[in-house]
Structures are given as C-alpha cells and as structure tokens.
Amino acid sequence: MARTSKIFPSHEMSIGVWWLVSLAVTAIVVGLGDFGLPLWIIPFCILWALTAGLPTLLAVIVTAVVVTPFGEFIPPAGLVICVAALSFAAHYAAFHFLVRWRKNRRTR
C-alpha cells in the first residue's frame, strides 16, 4: 500500500486504477471461462476472485441475483453498466475501509 500511495498521490486515483485493472482481469477470466479454462489457470482465477477481485465478483453476483427476474427486459449493455457501477462502488467502499482500518491500526 505504501508504494501505491507514492505512485498515485490521491486515493481516488488509486481506486480508479485498481477498479480498471480488476474489471480487465475479470473480463479476461470470463472470456477464458467461456471457451474453457486450462486446469492450471483455475487456482489463479479462484485466488484472484477471492482476494483482489472480490468487489468485482460481488458486483457480478449482486447484478445476477437482482436482474434474474427482469433478464428479458435489460439489454446486455445495461448489465455491463450495472456491473461496472456496482463494482466501482464496491471498490470505493473496500478501499476506504482498508485505509481507515490501516490508520486505526497505526494509532493503537
């Protein structure tokens, strides 16, 4: 975390970069999953999804659960926009939680 704060002086810029990286990796994993993942990639995908990609994974799950009853009425571009917006909100909340947790840990 210390290195990213030196590279990106504002936290908002770090959130944006991390969000874009997470969306790109998630898109690649979904694309690979559509054509069949090689077995050696699966542990890395699971590790990504449960650590750094968790906010994006949760956004995809929430979008799927909420949109399932209305799936016939929402175009695919709308789903992508919903996932991107929820993912950004989740990244923003997670990043600020981690920053606050880290500051509180230092003061103890």
NUDO-897884 format. One record per residue: residue number from 1; y, z, x of N, C-alpha, C in turn. Coordinates in steps of 0.1 Angstrom, whole numbers, plus 5000, padded with zeros to 4 digits. Example, Ala and Ser with C-alpha at 12.3 -4.5 7.8 and 13.67 -1.06 7.14 Angstrom:
! NUDO-897884
<lumnu><seq>1</seq><n_y>4943</n_y><n_z>5078</n_z><n_x>5132</n_x><ca_y>4955</ca_y><ca_z>5078</ca_z><ca_x>5123</ca_x><c_y>4967</c_y><c_z>5078</c_z><c_x>5132</c_x></lumnu>
<lumnu><seq>2</seq><n_y>4978</n_y><n_z>5071</n_z><n_x>5128</n_x><ca_y>4989</ca_y><ca_z>5071</ca_z><ca_x>5137</ca_x><c_y>5000</c_y><c_z>5079</c_z><c_x>5129</c_x></lumnu>
This chain:
! NUDO-897884
<lumnu><seq>1</seq><n_y>4988</n_y><n_z>5000</n_z><n_x>5008</n_x><ca_y>5000</ca_y><ca_z>5000</ca_z><ca_x>5000</ca_x><c_y>5013</c_y><c_z>5000</c_z><c_x>5009</c_x></lumnu>
<lumnu><seq>2</seq><n_y>5012</n_y><n_z>5006</n_z><n_x>5020</n_x><ca_y>5024</ca_y><ca_z>5007</ca_z><ca_x>5029</ca_x><c_y>5028</c_y><c_z>4993</c_z><c_x>5034</c_x></lumnu>
<lumnu><seq>3</seq><n_y>5018</n_y><n_z>4985</n_z><n_x>5037</n_x><ca_y>5021</ca_y><ca_z>4972</ca_z><ca_x>5042</ca_x><c_y>5027</c_y><c_z>4963</c_z><c_x>5031</c_x></lumnu>
<lumnu><seq>4</seq><n_y>5022</n_y><n_z>4964</n_z><n_x>5019</n_x><ca_y>5028</ca_y><ca_z>4955</ca_z><ca_x>5008</ca_x><c_y>5043</c_y><c_z>4960</c_z><c_x>5006</c_x></lumnu>
<lumnu><seq>5</seq><n_y>5046</n_y><n_z>4972</n_z><n_x>5007</n_x><ca_y>5060</ca_y><ca_z>4977</ca_z><ca_x>5004</ca_x><c_y>5069</c_y><c_z>4972</c_z><c_x>5015</c_x></lumnu>
<lumnu><seq>6</seq><n_y>5064</n_y><n_z>4969</n_z><n_x>5027</n_x><ca_y>5072</ca_y><ca_z>4964</ca_z><ca_x>5038</ca_x><c_y>5074</c_y><c_z>4948</c_z><c_x>5036</c_x></lumnu>
<lumnu><seq>7</seq><n_y>5064</n_y><n_z>4942</n_z><n_x>5031</n_x><ca_y>5064</ca_y><ca_z>4927</ca_z><ca_x>5029</ca_x><c_y>5073</c_y><c_z>4924</c_z><c_x>5017</c_x></lumnu>
<lumnu><seq>8</seq><n_y>5071</n_y><n_z>4932</n_z><n_x>5006</n_x><ca_y>5078</ca_y><ca_z>4930</ca_z><ca_x>4993</ca_x><c_y>5086</c_y><c_z>4942</c_z><c_x>4991</c_x></lumnu>
<lumnu><seq>9</seq><n_y>5099</n_y><n_z>4942</n_z><n_x>4993</n_x><ca_y>5107</ca_y><ca_z>4954</ca_z><ca_x>4992</ca_x><c_y>5108</c_y><c_z>4960</c_z><c_x>4978</c_x></lumnu>
<lumnu><seq>10</seq><n_y>5107</n_y><n_z>4952</n_z><n_x>4968</n_x><ca_y>5107</ca_y><ca_z>4957</ca_z><ca_x>4954</ca_x><c_y>5093</c_y><c_z>4958</c_z><c_x>4948</c_x></lumnu>
<lumnu><seq>11</seq><n_y>5091</n_y><n_z>4968</n_z><n_x>4940</n_x><ca_y>5078</ca_y><ca_z>4970</ca_z><ca_x>4934</ca_x><c_y>5075</c_y><c_z>4959</c_z><c_x>4924</c_x></lumnu>
<lumnu><seq>12</seq><n_y>5086</n_y><n_z>4954</n_z><n_x>4917</n_x><ca_y>5084</ca_y><ca_z>4943</ca_z><ca_x>4907</ca_x><c_y>5078</c_y><c_z>4930</c_z><c_x>4914</c_x></lumnu>
<lumnu><seq>13</seq><n_y>5083</n_y><n_z>4927</n_z><n_x>4926</n_x><ca_y>5078</ca_y><ca_z>4915</ca_z><ca_x>4933</ca_x><c_y>5063</c_y><c_z>4917</c_z><c_x>4936</c_x></lumnu>
<lumnu><seq>14</seq><n_y>5059</n_y><n_z>4929</n_z><n_x>4940</n_x><ca_y>5045</ca_y><ca_z>4932</ca_z><ca_x>4944</ca_x><c_y>5037</c_y><c_z>4930</c_z><c_x>4931</c_x></lumnu>
<lumnu><seq>15</seq><n_y>5042</n_y><n_z>4935</n_z><n_x>4920</n_x><ca_y>5034</ca_y><ca_z>4934</ca_z><ca_x>4907</ca_x><c_y>5032</c_y><c_z>4919</c_z><c_x>4904</c_x></lumnu>
<lumnu><seq>16</seq><n_y>5043</n_y><n_z>4911</n_z><n_x>4905</n_x><ca_y>5042</ca_y><ca_z>4897</ca_z><ca_x>4902</ca_x><c_y>5032</c_y><c_z>4890</c_z><c_x>4911</c_x></lumnu>
<lumnu><seq>17</seq><n_y>5033</n_y><n_z>4892</n_z><n_x>4924</n_x><ca_y>5023</ca_y><ca_z>4886</ca_z><ca_x>4933</ca_x><c_y>5009</c_y><c_z>4890</c_z><c_x>4930</c_x></lumnu>
<lumnu><seq>18</seq><n_y>5007</n_y><n_z>4903</n_z><n_x>4928</n_x><ca_y>4993</ca_y><ca_z>4908</ca_z><ca_x>4926</ca_x><c_y>4988</c_y><c_z>4902</c_z><c_x>4913</c_x></lumnu>
<lumnu><seq>19</seq><n_y>4996</n_y><n_z>4901</n_z><n_x>4903</n_x><ca_y>4992</ca_y><ca_z>4896</ca_z><ca_x>4890</ca_x><c_y>4988</c_y><c_z>4881</c_z><c_x>4891</c_x></lumnu>
<lumnu><seq>20</seq><n_y>4996</n_y><n_z>4873</n_z><n_x>4899</n_x><ca_y>4993</ca_y><ca_z>4859</ca_z><ca_x>4900</ca_x><c_y>4980</c_y><c_z>4857</c_z><c_x>4908</c_x></lumnu>
<lumnu><seq>21</seq><n_y>4978</n_y><n_z>4865</n_z><n_x>4918</n_x><ca_y>4965</ca_y><ca_z>4865</ca_z><ca_x>4926</ca_x><c_y>4954</c_y><c_z>4868</c_z><c_x>4917</c_x></lumnu>
<lumnu><seq>22</seq><n_y>4955</n_y><n_z>4879</n_z><n_x>4909</n_x><ca_y>4944</ca_y><ca_z>4883</ca_z><ca_x>4900</ca_x><c_y>4941</c_y><c_z>4872</c_z><c_x>4890</c_x></lumnu>
<lumnu><seq>23</seq><n_y>4951</n_y><n_z>4866</n_z><n_x>4884</n_x><ca_y>4949</ca_y><ca_z>4855</ca_z><ca_x>4875</ca_x><c_y>4942</c_y><c_z>4843</c_z><c_x>4882</c_x></lumnu>
<lumnu><seq>24</seq><n_y>4946</n_y><n_z>4840</n_z><n_x>4894</n_x><ca_y>4939</ca_y><ca_z>4829</ca_z><ca_x>4901</ca_x><c_y>4925</c_y><c_z>4832</c_z><c_x>4904</c_x></lumnu>
<lumnu><seq>25</seq><n_y>4922</n_y><n_z>4844</n_z><n_x>4909</n_x><ca_y>4908</ca_y><ca_z>4847</ca_z><ca_x>4912</ca_x><c_y>4900</c_y><c_z>4848</c_z><c_x>4899</c_x></lumnu>
<lumnu><seq>26</seq><n_y>4905</n_y><n_z>4853</n_z><n_x>4888</n_x><ca_y>4898</ca_y><ca_z>4854</ca_z><ca_x>4876</ca_x><c_y>4895</c_y><c_z>4840</c_z><c_x>4871</c_x></lumnu>
<lumnu><seq>27</seq><n_y>4905</n_y><n_z>4831</n_z><n_x>4872</n_x><ca_y>4903</ca_y><ca_z>4817</ca_z><ca_x>4867</ca_x><c_y>4892</c_y><c_z>4810</c_z><c_x>4876</c_x></lumnu>
<lumnu><seq>28</seq><n_y>4891</n_y><n_z>4813</n_z><n_x>4888</n_x><ca_y>4881</ca_y><ca_z>4807</ca_z><ca_x>4897</ca_x><c_y>4867</c_y><c_z>4813</c_z><c_x>4893</c_x></lumnu>
<lumnu><seq>29</seq><n_y>4867</n_y><n_z>4826</n_z><n_x>4891</n_x><ca_y>4854</ca_y><ca_z>4832</ca_z><ca_x>4887</ca_x><c_y>4849</c_y><c_z>4827</c_z><c_x>4874</c_x></lumnu>
<lumnu><seq>30</seq><n_y>4858</n_y><n_z>4825</n_z><n_x>4864</n_x><ca_y>4854</ca_y><ca_z>4820</ca_z><ca_x>4851</ca_x><c_y>4850</c_y><c_z>4805</c_z><c_x>4853</c_x></lumnu>
<lumnu><seq>31</seq><n_y>4857</n_y><n_z>4798</n_z><n_x>4861</n_x><ca_y>4853</ca_y><ca_z>4784</ca_z><ca_x>4863</ca_x><c_y>4839</c_y><c_z>4783</c_z><c_x>4870</c_x></lumnu>
<lumnu><seq>32</seq><n_y>4837</n_y><n_z>4791</n_z><n_x>4879</n_x><ca_y>4823</ca_y><ca_z>4791</ca_z><ca_x>4886</ca_x><c_y>4813</c_y><c_z>4796</c_z><c_x>4876</c_x></lumnu>
<lumnu><seq>33</seq><n_y>4816</n_y><n_z>4806</n_z><n_x>4867</n_x><ca_y>4807</ca_y><ca_z>4810</ca_z><ca_x>4858</ca_x><c_y>4803</c_y><c_z>4800</c_z><c_x>4847</c_x></lumnu>
<lumnu><seq>34</seq><n_y>4812</n_y><n_z>4791</n_z><n_x>4845</n_x><ca_y>4809</ca_y><ca_z>4780</ca_z><ca_x>4835</ca_x><c_y>4799</c_y><c_z>4770</c_z><c_x>4841</c_x></lumnu>
<lumnu><seq>35</seq><n_y>4799</n_y><n_z>4768</n_z><n_x>4854</n_x><ca_y>4790</ca_y><ca_z>4759</ca_z><ca_x>4860</ca_x><c_y>4777</c_y><c_z>4766</c_z><c_x>4866</c_x></lumnu>
<lumnu><seq>36</seq><n_y>4777</n_y><n_z>4779</n_z><n_x>4865</n_x><ca_y>4766</ca_y><ca_z>4786</ca_z><ca_x>4871</ca_x><c_y>4769</c_y><c_z>4792</c_z><c_x>4885</c_x></lumnu>
<lumnu><seq>37</seq><n_y>4769</n_y><n_z>4805</n_z><n_x>4886</n_x><ca_y>4773</ca_y><ca_z>4811</ca_z><ca_x>4898</ca_x><c_y>4761</c_y><c_z>4812</c_z><c_x>4908</c_x></lumnu>
<lumnu><seq>38</seq><n_y>4763</n_y><n_z>4809</n_z><n_x>4920</n_x><ca_y>4752</ca_y><ca_z>4812</ca_z><ca_x>4930</ca_x><c_y>4750</c_y><c_z>4827</c_z><c_x>4931</c_x></lumnu>
<lumnu><seq>39</seq><n_y>4738</n_y><n_z>4831</n_z><n_x>4933</n_x><ca_y>4734</ca_y><ca_z>4845</ca_z><ca_x>4933</ca_x><c_y>4742</c_y><c_z>4854</c_z><c_x>4943</c_x></lumnu>
<lumnu><seq>40</seq><n_y>4745</n_y><n_z>4848</n_z><n_x>4954</n_x><ca_y>4752</ca_y><ca_z>4856</ca_z><ca_x>4965</ca_x><c_y>4767</c_y><c_z>4859</c_z><c_x>4961</c_x></lumnu>
<lumnu><seq>41</seq><n_y>4773</n_y><n_z>4852</n_z><n_x>4952</n_x><ca_y>4786</ca_y><ca_z>4854</ca_z><ca_x>4948</ca_x><c_y>4787</c_y><c_z>4865</c_z><c_x>4937</c_x></lumnu>
<lumnu><seq>42</seq><n_y>4777</n_y><n_z>4867</n_z><n_x>4929</n_x><ca_y>4777</ca_y><ca_z>4876</ca_z><ca_x>4918</ca_x><c_y>4782</c_y><c_z>4890</c_z><c_x>4922</c_x></lumnu>
<lumnu><seq>43</seq><n_y>4776</n_y><n_z>4897</n_z><n_x>4933</n_x><ca_y>4781</ca_y><ca_z>4910</ca_z><ca_x>4936</ca_x><c_y>4796</c_y><c_z>4911</c_z><c_x>4940</c_x></lumnu>
<lumnu><seq>44</seq><n_y>4801</n_y><n_z>4900</n_z><n_x>4946</n_x><ca_y>4816</ca_y><ca_z>4900</ca_z><ca_x>4949</ca_x><c_y>4824</c_y><c_z>4899</c_z><c_x>4936</c_x></lumnu>
<lumnu><seq>45</seq><n_y>4819</n_y><n_z>4891</n_z><n_x>4927</n_x><ca_y>4826</ca_y><ca_z>4889</ca_z><ca_x>4914</ca_x><c_y>4826</c_y><c_z>4902</c_z><c_x>4906</c_x></lumnu>
<lumnu><seq>46</seq><n_y>4815</n_y><n_z>4909</n_z><n_x>4906</n_x><ca_y>4815</ca_y><ca_z>4922</ca_z><ca_x>4899</ca_x><c_y>4824</c_y><c_z>4932</c_z><c_x>4906</c_x></lumnu>
<lumnu><seq>47</seq><n_y>4823</n_y><n_z>4932</n_z><n_x>4920</n_x><ca_y>4832</ca_y><ca_z>4942</ca_z><ca_x>4927</ca_x><c_y>4847</c_y><c_z>4939</c_z><c_x>4924</c_x></lumnu>
<lumnu><seq>48</seq><n_y>4851</n_y><n_z>4926</n_z><n_x>4924</n_x><ca_y>4864</ca_y><ca_z>4922</ca_z><ca_x>4921</ca_x><c_y>4868</c_y><c_z>4927</c_z><c_x>4907</c_x></lumnu>
<lumnu><seq>49</seq><n_y>4859</n_y><n_z>4924</n_z><n_x>4897</n_x><ca_y>4862</ca_y><ca_z>4927</ca_z><ca_x>4883</ca_x><c_y>4864</c_y><c_z>4942</c_z><c_x>4881</c_x></lumnu>
<lumnu><seq>50</seq><n_y>4857</n_y><n_z>4950</n_z><n_x>4888</n_x><ca_y>4857</ca_y><ca_z>4965</ca_z><ca_x>4886</ca_x><c_y>4868</c_y><c_z>4972</c_z><c_x>4895</c_x></lumnu>
<lumnu><seq>51</seq><n_y>4874</n_y><n_z>4965</n_z><n_x>4904</n_x><ca_y>4884</ca_y><ca_z>4971</ca_z><ca_x>4912</ca_x><c_y>4898</c_y><c_z>4964</c_z><c_x>4910</c_x></lumnu>
<lumnu><seq>52</seq><n_y>4901</n_y><n_z>4955</n_z><n_x>4918</n_x><ca_y>4915</ca_y><ca_z>4949</ca_z><ca_x>4918</ca_x><c_y>4917</c_y><c_z>4940</c_z><c_x>4905</c_x></lumnu>
<lumnu><seq>53</seq><n_y>4906</n_y><n_z>4935</n_z><n_x>4900</n_x><ca_y>4908</ca_y><ca_z>4926</ca_z><ca_x>4888</ca_x><c_y>4906</c_y><c_z>4933</c_z><c_x>4875</c_x></lumnu>
<lumnu><seq>54</seq><n_y>4905</n_y><n_z>4947</n_z><n_x>4876</n_x><ca_y>4903</ca_y><ca_z>4954</ca_z><ca_x>4863</ca_x><c_y>4913</c_y><c_z>4952</c_z><c_x>4853</c_x></lumnu>
<lumnu><seq>55</seq><n_y>4926</n_y><n_z>4952</n_z><n_x>4856</n_x><ca_y>4936</ca_y><ca_z>4950</ca_z><ca_x>4845</ca_x><c_y>4934</c_y><c_z>4936</c_z><c_x>4838</c_x></lumnu>
<lumnu><seq>56</seq><n_y>4931</n_y><n_z>4926</n_z><n_x>4846</n_x><ca_y>4929</ca_y><ca_z>4913</ca_z><ca_x>4840</ca_x><c_y>4916</c_y><c_z>4913</c_z><c_x>4832</c_x></lumnu>
<lumnu><seq>57</seq><n_y>4906</n_y><n_z>4919</n_z><n_x>4837</n_x><ca_y>4893</ca_y><ca_z>4920</ca_z><ca_x>4829</ca_x><c_y>4896</c_y><c_z>4927</c_z><c_x>4816</c_x></lumnu>
<lumnu><seq>58</seq><n_y>4903</n_y><n_z>4938</n_z><n_x>4816</n_x><ca_y>4906</ca_y><ca_z>4945</ca_z><ca_x>4804</ca_x><c_y>4914</c_y><c_z>4936</c_z><c_x>4794</c_x></lumnu>
<lumnu><seq>59</seq><n_y>4923</n_y><n_z>4929</n_z><n_x>4800</n_x><ca_y>4931</ca_y><ca_z>4920</ca_z><ca_x>4791</ca_x><c_y>4923</c_y><c_z>4909</c_z><c_x>4785</c_x></lumnu>
<lumnu><seq>60</seq><n_y>4913</n_y><n_z>4904</n_z><n_x>4792</n_x><ca_y>4904</ca_y><ca_z>4894</ca_z><ca_x>4786</ca_x><c_y>4896</c_y><c_z>4900</c_z><c_x>4775</c_x></lumnu>
<lumnu><seq>61</seq><n_y>4890</n_y><n_z>4912</n_z><n_x>4778</n_x><ca_y>4882</ca_y><ca_z>4918</ca_z><ca_x>4768</ca_x><c_y>4890</c_y><c_z>4922</c_z><c_x>4755</c_x></lumnu>
<lumnu><seq>62</seq><n_y>4902</n_y><n_z>4927</n_z><n_x>4757</n_x><ca_y>4910</ca_y><ca_z>4930</ca_z><ca_x>4745</ca_x><c_y>4914</c_y><c_z>4918</c_z><c_x>4737</c_x></lumnu>
<lumnu><seq>63</seq><n_y>4917</n_y><n_z>4907</n_z><n_x>4744</n_x><ca_y>4920</ca_y><ca_z>4895</ca_z><ca_x>4737</ca_x><c_y>4908</c_y><c_z>4889</c_z><c_x>4730</c_x></lumnu>
<lumnu><seq>64</seq><n_y>4897</n_y><n_z>4890</n_z><n_x>4736</n_x><ca_y>4884</ca_y><ca_z>4885</ca_z><ca_x>4729</ca_x><c_y>4881</c_y><c_z>4894</c_z><c_x>4717</c_x></lumnu>
<lumnu><seq>65</seq><n_y>4883</n_y><n_z>4907</n_z><n_x>4718</n_x><ca_y>4880</ca_y><ca_z>4916</ca_z><ca_x>4706</ca_x><c_y>4890</c_y><c_z>4914</c_z><c_x>4695</c_x></lumnu>
<lumnu><seq>66</seq><n_y>4903</n_y><n_z>4913</n_z><n_x>4698</n_x><ca_y>4913</ca_y><ca_z>4911</ca_z><ca_x>4688</ca_x><c_y>4913</c_y><c_z>4898</c_z><c_x>4682</c_x></lumnu>
<lumnu><seq>67</seq><n_y>4910</n_y><n_z>4887</n_z><n_x>4689</n_x><ca_y>4911</ca_y><ca_z>4874</ca_z><ca_x>4685</ca_x><c_y>4899</c_y><c_z>4869</c_z><c_x>4678</c_x></lumnu>
<lumnu><seq>68</seq><n_y>4887</n_y><n_z>4875</n_z><n_x>4680</n_x><ca_y>4875</ca_y><ca_z>4871</ca_z><ca_x>4674</ca_x><c_y>4875</c_y><c_z>4868</c_z><c_x>4659</c_x></lumnu>
<lumnu><seq>69</seq><n_y>4881</n_y><n_z>4877</n_z><n_x>4651</n_x><ca_y>4882</ca_y><ca_z>4874</ca_z><ca_x>4637</ca_x><c_y>4891</c_y><c_z>4862</c_z><c_x>4634</c_x></lumnu>
<lumnu><seq>70</seq><n_y>4901</n_y><n_z>4859</n_z><n_x>4642</n_x><ca_y>4910</ca_y><ca_z>4848</ca_z><ca_x>4640</ca_x><c_y>4908</c_y><c_z>4836</c_z><c_x>4649</c_x></lumnu>
<lumnu><seq>71</seq><n_y>4897</n_y><n_z>4835</n_z><n_x>4655</n_x><ca_y>4894</ca_y><ca_z>4825</ca_z><ca_x>4665</ca_x><c_y>4896</c_y><c_z>4811</c_z><c_x>4661</c_x></lumnu>
<lumnu><seq>72</seq><n_y>4894</n_y><n_z>4808</n_z><n_x>4648</n_x><ca_y>4896</ca_y><ca_z>4794</ca_z><ca_x>4643</ca_x><c_y>4911</c_y><c_z>4790</c_z><c_x>4642</c_x></lumnu>
<lumnu><seq>73</seq><n_y>4920</n_y><n_z>4800</n_z><n_x>4642</n_x><ca_y>4934</ca_y><ca_z>4797</ca_z><ca_x>4639</ca_x><c_y>4942</c_y><c_z>4797</c_z><c_x>4652</c_x></lumnu>
<lumnu><seq>74</seq><n_y>4937</n_y><n_z>4802</n_z><n_x>4663</n_x><ca_y>4945</ca_y><ca_z>4803</ca_z><ca_x>4675</ca_x><c_y>4941</c_y><c_z>4792</c_z><c_x>4685</c_x></lumnu>
<lumnu><seq>75</seq><n_y>4950</n_y><n_z>4784</n_z><n_x>4689</n_x><ca_y>4946</ca_y><ca_z>4773</ca_z><ca_x>4699</ca_x><c_y>4943</c_y><c_z>4779</c_z><c_x>4713</c_x></lumnu>
<lumnu><seq>76</seq><n_y>4936</n_y><n_z>4772</n_z><n_x>4721</n_x><ca_y>4932</ca_y><ca_z>4778</ca_z><ca_x>4734</ca_x><c_y>4945</c_y><c_z>4781</c_z><c_x>4743</c_x></lumnu>
<lumnu><seq>77</seq><n_y>4955</n_y><n_z>4773</n_z><n_x>4742</n_x><ca_y>4967</ca_y><ca_z>4777</ca_z><ca_x>4749</ca_x><c_y>4973</c_y><c_z>4790</c_z><c_x>4745</c_x></lumnu>
<lumnu><seq>78</seq><n_y>4972</n_y><n_z>4793</n_z><n_x>4732</n_x><ca_y>4976</ca_y><ca_z>4806</ca_z><ca_x>4727</ca_x><c_y>4968</c_y><c_z>4818</c_z><c_x>4733</c_x></lumnu>
<lumnu><seq>79</seq><n_y>4955</n_y><n_z>4815</n_z><n_x>4735</n_x><ca_y>4946</ca_y><ca_z>4825</ca_z><ca_x>4741</ca_x><c_y>4950</c_y><c_z>4828</c_z><c_x>4755</c_x></lumnu>
<lumnu><seq>80</seq><n_y>4953</n_y><n_z>4817</n_z><n_x>4762</n_x><ca_y>4957</ca_y><ca_z>4818</ca_z><ca_x>4776</ca_x><c_y>4970</c_y><c_z>4826</c_z><c_x>4778</c_x></lumnu>
<lumnu><seq>81</seq><n_y>4979</n_y><n_z>4823</n_z><n_x>4769</n_x><ca_y>4992</ca_y><ca_z>4831</ca_z><ca_x>4769</ca_x><c_y>4990</c_y><c_z>4845</c_z><c_x>4766</c_x></lumnu>
<lumnu><seq>82</seq><n_y>4981</n_y><n_z>4848</n_z><n_x>4756</n_x><ca_y>4978</ca_y><ca_z>4862</ca_z><ca_x>4753</ca_x><c_y>4972</c_y><c_z>4870</c_z><c_x>4764</c_x></lumnu>
<lumnu><seq>83</seq><n_y>4962</n_y><n_z>4863</n_z><n_x>4771</n_x><ca_y>4956</ca_y><ca_z>4869</ca_z><ca_x>4783</ca_x><c_y>4966</c_y><c_z>4872</c_z><c_x>4794</c_x></lumnu>
<lumnu><seq>84</seq><n_y>4975</n_y><n_z>4862</n_z><n_x>4796</n_x><ca_y>4985</ca_y><ca_z>4863</ca_z><ca_x>4807</ca_x><c_y>4994</c_y><c_z>4875</c_z><c_x>4804</c_x></lumnu>
<lumnu><seq>85</seq><n_y>4999</n_y><n_z>4875</n_z><n_x>4792</n_x><ca_y>5009</ca_y><ca_z>4886</ca_z><ca_x>4788</ca_x><c_y>5002</c_y><c_z>4900</c_z><c_x>4789</c_x></lumnu>
<lumnu><seq>86</seq><n_y>4990</n_y><n_z>4901</n_z><n_x>4783</n_x><ca_y>4983</ca_y><ca_z>4914</ca_z><ca_x>4784</ca_x><c_y>4980</c_y><c_z>4918</c_z><c_x>4798</c_x></lumnu>
<lumnu><seq>87</seq><n_y>4976</n_y><n_z>4908</n_z><n_x>4806</n_x><ca_y>4972</ca_y><ca_z>4911</ca_z><ca_x>4820</ca_x><c_y>4984</c_y><c_z>4915</c_z><c_x>4827</c_x></lumnu>
<lumnu><seq>88</seq><n_y>4996</n_y><n_z>4909</n_z><n_x>4825</n_x><ca_y>5008</ca_y><ca_z>4913</ca_z><ca_x>4832</ca_x><c_y>5012</c_y><c_z>4928</c_z><c_x>4828</c_x></lumnu>
<lumnu><seq>89</seq><n_y>5011</n_y><n_z>4931</n_z><n_x>4815</n_x><ca_y>5014</ca_y><ca_z>4944</ca_z><ca_x>4810</ca_x><c_y>5004</c_y><c_z>4954</c_z><c_x>4816</c_x></lumnu>
<lumnu><seq>90</seq><n_y>4992</n_y><n_z>4951</n_z><n_x>4817</n_x><ca_y>4982</ca_y><ca_z>4960</ca_z><ca_x>4823</ca_x><c_y>4984</c_y><c_z>4962</c_z><c_x>4838</c_x></lumnu>
<lumnu><seq>91</seq><n_y>4988</n_y><n_z>4951</n_z><n_x>4845</n_x><ca_y>4991</ca_y><ca_z>4952</ca_z><ca_x>4859</ca_x><c_y>5003</c_y><c_z>4961</c_z><c_x>4862</c_x></lumnu>
<lumnu><seq>92</seq><n_y>5013</n_y><n_z>4959</n_z><n_x>4853</n_x><ca_y>5026</ca_y><ca_z>4967</ca_z><ca_x>4854</ca_x><c_y>5023</c_y><c_z>4981</c_z><c_x>4852</c_x></lumnu>
<lumnu><seq>93</seq><n_y>5015</n_y><n_z>4985</n_z><n_x>4842</n_x><ca_y>5012</ca_y><ca_z>4999</ca_z><ca_x>4839</ca_x><c_y>5003</c_y><c_z>5005</c_z><c_x>4850</c_x></lumnu>
<lumnu><seq>94</seq><n_y>4993</n_y><n_z>4997</n_z><n_x>4855</n_x><ca_y>4985</ca_y><ca_z>5002</ca_z><ca_x>4866</ca_x><c_y>4992</c_y><c_z>5005</c_z><c_x>4879</c_x></lumnu>
<lumnu><seq>95</seq><n_y>5001</n_y><n_z>4995</n_z><n_x>4882</n_x><ca_y>5009</ca_y><ca_z>4996</ca_z><ca_x>4894</ca_x><c_y>5018</c_y><c_z>5008</c_z><c_x>4894</c_x></lumnu>
<lumnu><seq>96</seq><n_y>5025</n_y><n_z>5010</n_z><n_x>4883</n_x><ca_y>5034</ca_y><ca_z>5021</ca_z><ca_x>4882</ca_x><c_y>5026</c_y><c_z>5035</c_z><c_x>4881</c_x></lumnu>
<lumnu><seq>97</seq><n_y>5015</n_y><n_z>5035</n_z><n_x>4875</n_x><ca_y>5006</ca_y><ca_z>5047</ca_z><ca_x>4876</ca_x><c_y>5002</c_y><c_z>5050</c_z><c_x>4890</c_x></lumnu>
<lumnu><seq>98</seq><n_y>4998</n_y><n_z>5040</n_z><n_x>4897</n_x><ca_y>4994</ca_y><ca_z>5043</ca_z><ca_x>4911</ca_x><c_y>5005</c_y><c_z>5047</c_z><c_x>4920</c_x></lumnu>
<lumnu><seq>99</seq><n_y>5017</n_y><n_z>5041</n_z><n_x>4918</n_x><ca_y>5029</ca_y><ca_z>5045</ca_z><ca_x>4926</ca_x><c_y>5033</c_y><c_z>5060</c_z><c_x>4923</c_x></lumnu>
<lumnu><seq>100</seq><n_y>5033</n_y><n_z>5063</n_z><n_x>4910</n_x><ca_y>5036</ca_y><ca_z>5077</ca_z><ca_x>4906</ca_x><c_y>5026</c_y><c_z>5087</c_z><c_x>4911</c_x></lumnu>
<lumnu><seq>101</seq><n_y>5013</n_y><n_z>5083</n_z><n_x>4910</n_x><ca_y>5002</ca_y><ca_z>5092</ca_z><ca_x>4915</ca_x><c_y>5004</c_y><c_z>5094</c_z><c_x>4930</c_x></lumnu>
<lumnu><seq>102</seq><n_y>5007</n_y><n_z>5083</n_z><n_x>4937</n_x><ca_y>5008</ca_y><ca_z>5085</ca_z><ca_x>4951</ca_x><c_y>5020</c_y><c_z>5094</c_z><c_x>4955</c_x></lumnu>
<lumnu><seq>103</seq><n_y>5031</n_y><n_z>5092</n_z><n_x>4948</n_x><ca_y>5043</ca_y><ca_z>5101</ca_z><ca_x>4951</ca_x><c_y>5040</c_y><c_z>5115</c_z><c_x>4947</c_x></lumnu>
<lumnu><seq>104</seq><n_y>5033</n_y><n_z>5118</n_z><n_x>4936</n_x><ca_y>5030</ca_y><ca_z>5131</ca_z><ca_x>4933</ca_x><c_y>5020</c_y><c_z>5138</c_z><c_x>4943</c_x></lumnu>
<lumnu><seq>105</seq><n_y>5011</n_y><n_z>5129</n_z><n_x>4948</n_x><ca_y>5001</ca_y><ca_z>5134</ca_z><ca_x>4958</ca_x><c_y>5008</c_y><c_z>5139</c_z><c_x>4971</c_x></lumnu>
<lumnu><seq>106</seq><n_y>5019</n_y><n_z>5131</n_z><n_x>4974</n_x><ca_y>5026</ca_y><ca_z>5135</ca_z><ca_x>4987</ca_x><c_y>5034</c_y><c_z>5148</c_z><c_x>4985</c_x></lumnu>
<lumnu><seq>107</seq><n_y>5039</n_y><n_z>5151</n_z><n_x>4973</n_x><ca_y>5047</ca_y><ca_z>5163</ca_z><ca_x>4972</ca_x><c_y>5039</c_y><c_z>5175</c_z><c_x>4971</c_x></lumnu>
<lumnu><seq>108</seq><n_y>5026</n_y><n_z>5175</n_z><n_x>4970</n_x><ca_y>5018</ca_y><ca_z>5187</ca_z><ca_x>4969</ca_x><c_y>5015</c_y><c_z>5192</c_z><c_x>4983</c_x></lumnu>
